[in-house]
Amino acid sequence: MIVVADTSPLNYLALIGEIELLAVLYQKVLIPGEVLRELQQEQTLMRQGDGVKPLAASFT
């Protein structure tokens, strides 16, 4: 199954340390460019954790 991810679910999965769950549940996760830009913003929750680069590399 392929899923298109929005900012909020990605943010909160990363915040609780469960971002890898996406790879378990879905064959492919697509992250639209605008969502990626939102995740890279300074105030985004993901920026406080591991950062967005591993996520973008793994799921786009």
C-alpha angles and dihedrals in degrees: 000000000000121000131190109218128217125208101255099055091046091048095051096042088054092045092056092042096248102112089120088067088081092064090049094050102036136044092214134010117201118202114195116225093248091053090050090051090051091050090052094054116112096241094051114114093231090062088065092059132038094329131242102274097082089048094049092047093049102044111029 
